[in-house]
């Protein structure tokens, strides 16, 4: 039997990630939420004209949920983590299949 899950990943500023994670725990009782920091250079700053990007630090927040509630959780995170505004972040979802203890991801 294959259990269908969805992996939701969002890349947002730290404060928004904490707000989103807290909301997931409170509303959906999700306790297993993975997060880590990422650093990069963005091209959406005034310095882009000089060829210099702005160094930023973001949080990558990932959560695996049952496929039945994935769209609802995706929408919740989209609003709760303030991704629904300009430069608010990025969110995407992948299908994950778990069969016999093996984790199989597909796009």
Secondary structure as GFF3:
##gff-version 3
##sequence-region A 1 107
A	DSSP	beta_strand	2	12	.	.	.	ID=ss1
A	DSSP	alpha_helix	14	28	.	.	.	ID=ss2
A	DSSP	beta_strand	33	42	.	.	.	ID=ss3
A	DSSP	three_ten_helix	46	50	.	.	.	ID=ss4
A	DSSP	beta_strand	54	66	.	.	.	ID=ss5
A	DSSP	three_ten_helix	67	69	.	.	.	ID=ss6
A	DSSP	alpha_helix	70	80	.	.	.	ID=ss7
A	DSSP	beta_strand	90	99	.	.	.	ID=ss8
A	DSSP	beta_strand	102	106	.	.	.	ID=ss9
###
